[in-house]
């Protein structure tokens, strides 16, 4: 990860929305023989969360080792029955804790575990932006989210598998030494080289608050700088740093077809306000902007030229690029690039509004001040973020409450 090693021999399958993602994950969990490791920002106790709950319990009861990690802020409190049944089956639930709360203040609350990863038996992995909640399904209605994940087979799975074990061990190393050594022994039994499953190259890239603080953003910038024909970035929360904005403008000025797919109907209105402040700077440089207007856009994907692509959990905003724990897969494969490009082209043609300069508010008076401040905030925020309190990720295991006794 730190050296961005490209691993060959992989197969990547794009999964769009919950309709494609959940059946594949649940089927793989149902077929698990040894181990399930799952990380997610959001797990709700709704129809999707209950399906996952059932699948994990069934796996644990047949002897599969199951570890799930949820974010303590993204996932709300669960019912006693929900947690107790997981514990009774042997599912190990870990909660990412932002740290102590002096005088009730949470100085690290902005640093979240935002990854969405699943690894099953060390043989198949999923990485993307889809949480476990019903709002990732079309039948949720107008607020259903548009999003993506990728199913991975091949040697790269071993890299993701090692990372997930290391994350569990690091998060609990102060209190569970025995579990750490059990994981170490298990890791030695996992082959370093998985059999080839395809011809695609890939690398697993994380963002943390220590050694990998800007790895994901650097991958984006390298791809933008290298592009000669086209760049399409589809991102839910777009408010990147100055360096990435500058690379996009330079690419457009040298003749690259640069397109952004951003939220037109965001789940948080402030997202659109923040992104629109940068529209003038980008459109005047030749960047084409499309707002997705069917429903909230939650994806974090991109393609460049005919081979490069990325799918993951990282938005292009201050939280993801400077604070959260994130994970993306970067892919070099013409077939995968073509498939994702086709999906994004369909969005632009059928579900987006092309924003042109005439659509924008004229920058004068307060609008000019607001835009100026936003642009320079984007330029400076990575440095400011480094002043905020940091921490080594810490996991805790919540106590398993006893389910309330039902009355006859």
C-alpha positions in Angstrom: 0.0 0.0 0.0 2.7 2.5 0.9 4.6 1.7 -2.2 1.5 1.5 -4.4 2.4 -1.9 -5.7 0.5 -2.8 -8.8 -0.7 -6.4 -8.6 -1.5 -8.3 -11.8 -3.8 -11.3 -12.5 -7.0 -9.8 -11.0 -10.7 -9.8 -12.1 -12.9 -6.8 -11.2 -16.7 -6.8 -11.5 -18.5 -3.5 -11.2 -21.6 -3.6 -9.0 -24.1 -0.7 -9.3 -26.4 0.1 -6.4 -27.8 -2.2 -3.7 -29.7 -4.3 -6.3 -26.4 -5.7 -7.6 -24.2 -5.3 -4.5 -26.2 -6.9 -1.7 -27.1 -10.2 -3.5 -23.4 -10.8 -4.3 -22.2 -10.0 -0.8 -24.9 -12.1 0.9 -24.3 -15.0 -1.4 -20.5 -15.0 -0.7 -21.2 -14.8 3.0 -23.6 -17.8 2.7 -20.8 -19.7 1.0 -18.0 -18.7 3.5 -16.1 -21.6 4.9 -13.6 -20.0 7.2 -13.8 -16.2 7.7 -15.8 -13.1 7.0 -14.4 -9.6 7.7 -16.6 -6.6 7.1 -16.1 -2.9 7.6 -18.8 -0.3 7.0 -19.5 3.3 7.9 -23.3 2.8 8.2 -25.3 -0.3 9.3 -29.0 0.4 9.9 -31.4 -2.0 11.5 -33.7 -1.9 8.4 -34.5 -4.6 5.8 -31.0 -4.5 4.4 -29.3 -4.5 7.8 -31.5 -7.4 9.0 -30.6 -9.4 5.9 -26.9 -8.9 6.7 -27.6 -9.7 10.3 -29.2 -13.0 9.3 -26.3 -13.9 6.9 -23.6 -13.2 9.5 -25.4 -15.2 12.2 -25.8 -18.1 9.9 -22.2 -18.0 9.0 -21.0 -17.8 12.6 -23.3 -20.7 13.7 -21.7 -23.0 11.1 -18.2 -22.2 12.5 -17.1 -19.3 10.3 -15.0 -16.6 12.1 -16.9 -13.3 11.7 -15.6 -9.9 12.5 -17.6 -6.7 11.6 -16.4 -3.2 12.2 -18.8 -0.2 12.2 -18.3 3.4 12.8 -19.5 4.7 16.1 -21.0 7.9 14.6 -22.3 6.6 11.3 -24.2 3.6 12.7 -26.8 4.4 15.4 -27.6 2.5 18.5 -29.1 -1.0 17.8 -31.9 -2.8 19.6 -30.8 -5.2 22.4 -32.1 -8.1 20.4 -30.0 -7.2 17.3 -26.7 -7.0 19.3 -27.4 -9.9 21.6 -28.2 -12.4 18.8 -24.9 -11.5 17.0 -23.0 -12.1 20.2 -24.8 -15.3 21.0 -23.9 -16.7 17.5 -20.2 -15.7 18.0 -20.1 -12.7 15.7 -17.4 -10.2 16.9 -18.7 -6.7 16.6 -16.1 -3.8 16.7 -17.0 -0.1 16.9 -14.6 2.6 15.7 -14.3 5.1 18.5 -13.2 8.6 17.8 -11.5 8.9 21.2 -12.1 10.4 24.6 -14.6 13.2 25.2 -13.1 15.8 27.6 -15.9 17.7 29.2 -18.3 16.2 26.7 -16.5 17.7 23.7 -15.4 15.3 21.0 -12.3 16.9 19.4 -11.8 13.9 17.0 -15.5 13.5 15.9 -14.6 14.5 12.3 -12.2 11.6 11.9 -14.5 8.7 10.9 -14.0 5.1 9.8 -15.6 5.6 6.4 -14.3 2.5 4.6 -16.7 -0.1 3.0 -14.8 -3.4 2.7 -15.7 -7.1 2.8 -13.2 -10.0 2.6 -14.5 -13.6 2.6 -12.1 -16.6 3.2 -9.3 -14.4 1.9 -10.5 -15.3 -1.6 -13.0 -12.6 -2.6 -13.2 -8.9 -1.6 -15.6 -6.0 -2.1 -14.5 -2.4 -2.0 -16.7 0.6 -2.7 -19.1 3.2 -1.4 -22.2 1.3 -0.6 -23.3 1.0 3.1 -25.8 -1.5 4.5 -29.1 0.5 4.5 -32.3 0.4 2.6 -31.6 3.8 1.0 -29.3 2.1 -1.4 -32.2 0.3 -3.0 -34.4 1.9 -5.8 -37.6 1.0 -4.0 -36.7 3.4 -1.2 -38.1 6.1 -3.4 -36.8 9.5 -4.5 -34.1 9.6 -1.8 -32.6 6.2 -2.9 -28.8 6.7 -3.5 -26.9 6.1 -6.7 -23.6 4.3 -5.9 -21.0 1.7 -6.9 -18.8 -1.1 -5.5 -16.4 -3.6 -7.1 -16.1 -7.4 -6.5 -12.4 -8.5 -6.6 -10.9 -11.9 -7.4 -7.2 -12.6 -7.7 -3.9 -11.8 -5.9 -5.0 -8.3 -4.8 -7.5 -9.9 -2.4 -4.5 -11.1 -0.3 -3.4 -7.4 0.1 -6.8 -6.3 1.2 -7.1 -9.4 3.5 -3.8 -8.5 5.2 -4.8 -4.9 5.6 -8.1 -5.8 7.3 -6.4 -8.1 9.8 -3.8 -5.4 10.5 -6.6 -2.9 11.1 -8.3 -5.2 13.6 -5.1 -5.9 15.4 -4.0 -2.3 15.5 -7.4 -1.2 16.8 -7.4 -3.6 19.7 -3.7 -4.2 20.4 -3.8 -2.6 23.8 -6.4 -5.0 25.2 -6.4 -8.2 23.2 -2.9 -9.5 22.7 -4.1 -13.1 22.4 -6.5 -12.3 19.6 -3.6 -10.4 17.8 -1.4 -13.5 17.9 -4.3 -15.7 16.7 -4.7 -13.4 13.7 -1.0 -13.5 13.1 -1.0 -17.3 13.0 -4.0 -17.2 10.7 -2.2 -14.8 8.3 0.7 -17.2 8.0 -1.7 -19.8 6.7 -3.0 -17.5 3.9 -1.0 -17.9 0.7 0.9 -14.7 -0.2 0.1 -15.4 -3.8 -3.6 -16.0 -4.8 -4.1 -17.7 -8.1 -4.7 -15.4 -11.1 -8.3 -14.8 -11.8 -8.0 -12.4 -14.8 -5.7 -10.0 -16.6 -6.3 -6.8 -14.8 -3.8 -4.8 -12.7 -4.9 -3.2 -9.4 -3.7 -1.5 -6.3 -5.4 -1.1 -2.9 -5.0 2.5 -1.6 -6.0 3.8 1.8 -6.1 7.2 3.5 -5.3 7.3 7.2 -4.0 9.9 9.6 -0.4 8.7 9.8 1.5 7.2 6.9 -1.1 7.4 4.1 -2.6 10.9 4.6 -2.8 11.8 0.9 -2.4 8.6 -1.1 -5.8 8.6 -2.7 -5.7 12.2 -3.7 -2.2 11.6 -5.2 -3.5 8.7 -7.3 -6.2 11.0 -8.7 -3.7 13.8 -9.4 -1.3 11.4 -11.2 -4.1 10.0 -13.4 -5.3 13.5 -14.3 -1.8 14.7 -15.1 -1.2 11.6 -17.3 -4.5 11.8 -19.2 -4.4 12.6 -22.9 -8.0 12.1 -24.0 -10.6 12.1 -21.3 -11.3 12.2 -17.6 -14.7 11.5 -16.0 -15.0 11.9 -12.2 -18.3 11.1 -10.5 -18.2 12.1 -6.9 -20.9 12.8 -4.3 -19.1 15.4 -2.3 -16.9 17.5 -4.5 -14.8 20.1 -2.8 -11.2 19.1 -3.4 -7.9 20.7 -2.6 -6.3 23.4 -4.7 -3.8 21.0 -6.2 -6.4 18.7 -7.7 -8.5 21.6 -9.0 -5.4 23.0 -10.7 -4.7 19.6 -12.3 -8.2 19.4 -13.7 -8.0 23.0 -15.1 -4.6 22.2 -16.7 -5.9 19.0 -18.3 -8.9 20.8 -19.8 -6.6 23.6 -21.2 -4.4 21.0 -22.9 -7.4 19.5 -24.7 -8.4 16.7 -22.4 -12.2 16.1 -22.3 -12.7 16.7 -18.5 -16.1 15.9 -17.1 -17.5 16.0 -13.6 -20.7 14.2 -12.4 -21.8 15.9 -9.2 -24.9 16.0 -7.1 -27.9 17.9 -8.3 -30.2 16.6 -5.7 -27.9 16.1 -2.7 -28.9 14.6 0.6 -27.3 17.6 2.3 -28.1 20.9 0.5 -24.8 22.5 1.7 -23.0 20.0 -0.6 -24.4 21.6 -3.7 -23.7 25.1 -2.4 -20.1 24.3 -1.7 -19.5 22.6 -5.1 -21.2 25.3 -7.0 -18.8 27.9 -5.6 -16.1 26.2 -7.7 -18.1 26.0 -10.9 -17.0 29.3 -12.3 -13.3 28.5 -12.0 -13.7 25.0 -13.6 -16.1 25.8 -16.4 -14.1 28.8 -17.6 -11.1 26.5 -17.9 -13.0 24.1 -20.1 -14.2 21.5 -17.5 -17.7 20.2 -18.2 -20.0 19.7 -15.3 -23.0 17.5 -15.1 -25.4 17.5 -12.2 -27.1 14.2 -11.5 -30.8 15.0 -10.8 -32.7 11.7 -10.4 -31.9 11.1 -6.8 -29.0 11.7 -4.3 -25.7 10.7 -5.9 -23.4 8.8 -3.5 -20.8 7.4 -5.8 -17.0 7.8 -5.7 -15.7 6.6 -9.0 -13.6 7.9 -11.9 -12.1 6.9 -15.2 -9.2 8.3 -17.2 -8.4 7.6 -20.9 -9.0 3.9 -21.8 -7.4 2.0 -18.9 -7.4 3.7 -15.5 -10.3 3.6 -13.1 -11.0 3.9 -9.4 -13.9 2.8 -7.1 -14.0 3.3 -3.4 -15.3 5.1 -0.4 -13.4 8.4 -0.7 -15.2 11.6 -1.7 -13.2 14.6 -3.0 -13.9 16.8 0.0 -12.2 17.9 3.2 -13.5 15.1 5.3 -12.4 12.3 3.0 -9.2 13.8 1.8 -7.9 15.1 5.1 -9.7 13.5 8.0 -11.6 10.2 7.4 -10.2 6.6 7.1 -10.9 5.7 3.5 -10.2 2.9 1.0 -10.2 2.8 -2.8 -9.2 0.3 -5.5 -7.3 1.7 -8.5 -7.6 -0.4 -11.6 -5.7 -0.7 -14.9 -7.9 -2.6 -17.2 -9.6 -1.7 -20.5 -12.6 -3.9 -20.0 -13.4 -2.5 -16.6 -12.7 1.1 -17.8 -15.1 0.6 -20.7 -17.9 -0.8 -18.5 -17.7 2.0 -15.9 -17.4 4.6 -18.7 -20.6 3.2 -20.3 -22.4 3.5 -17.0 -21.2 7.1 -16.5 -22.0 8.1 -20.0 -25.6 6.8 -19.5 -25.9 8.9 -16.4 -24.7 12.0 -18.3 -27.1 11.4 -21.2 -30.2 10.4 -19.3 -30.1 11.5 -15.7 -28.0 14.7 -15.6 -28.2 18.4 -16.4 -25.2 19.8 -18.3 -24.3 23.0 -16.4 -23.0 25.9 -18.6 -21.8 29.3 -17.6 -25.1 31.0 -18.4 -26.7 28.8 -15.7 -24.4 30.2 -13.0 -25.0 33.1 -10.7 -22.9 36.2 -11.7 -20.0 36.6 -9.4 -20.3 40.0 -8.0 -20.8 41.4 -4.5 -21.5 38.8 -1.9 -21.4 36.0 -4.5 -17.9 37.0 -5.5 -16.8 37.1 -1.8 -18.3 33.7 -1.2 -16.7 32.2 -4.2 -13.3 33.7 -3.4 -13.5 32.4 0.2 -14.5 28.9 -1.0 -11.7 28.7 -3.6 -9.0 29.7 -1.1 -10.5 27.4 1.6 -10.0 24.6 -0.9 -6.4 25.7 -1.4 -5.6 25.8 2.3 -7.7 23.2 4.1 -5.2 20.3 3.9 -2.8 22.3 6.0 -5.5 23.4 8.5 -6.7 19.8 8.8 -3.2 18.8 10.1 -3.8 21.0 13.2 -6.8 19.0 14.3 -6.3 16.3 16.9 -5.2 12.9 15.5 -5.4 9.4 17.0 -4.5 5.9 16.4 -7.7 4.1 15.4 -9.2 2.4 18.4 -11.9 -0.3 18.3 -14.0 -1.4 21.2 -16.4 -4.3 21.5 -19.8 -3.3 22.8 -21.3 -5.4 25.6 -24.0 -7.8 24.3 -27.2 -6.8 26.1 -29.7 -9.4 27.0 -32.8 -9.2 24.9 -35.8 -8.0 26.8 -38.1 -10.8 28.1 -41.2 -11.0 26.0 -44.5 -11.1 27.7 -46.9 -14.0 26.9 
